[in-house]
Amino acid sequence: MAIVEEGQLKESFRGFHNRDTVFEFYGGGKWRQNEYKYFYYYAYMPQARVVDDQGGYRLEVDGMGESVEVVRVR
């Protein structure tokens, strides 16, 4: 799995919710959750990465044991 983007997420992170959830990195990258998956986890500006997972992208957040499918918004 290759890392596509890595860094710190902006503001408070409250886990995964639905397809309207958008995650923004301080470097400017924006990614939208692309599957329904609810998993609550609170962290303030956590480190995260988007990885290329066999043609799709997954968001991994430090401290969580879960990841979620995402698509690039910009």
HELIX and SHEET records of a PDB file:
SHEET    1   A 6 ALA A   2  GLN A   8  0                                        
SHEET    2   A 6 GLN A  47  ASP A  53 -1                                        
SHEET    3   A 6 GLY A  56  VAL A  61 -1                                        
SHEET    4   A 6 SER A  67  ARG A  72 -1                                        
SHEET    5   A 6 LYS A  30  GLN A  33 -1                                        
SHEET    6   A 6 VAL A  22  GLU A  24 -1                                        
SHEET    1   B 2 SER A  12  PHE A  13  0                                        
SHEET    2   B 2 ALA A  43  TYR A  44 -1                                        
END                                                                             
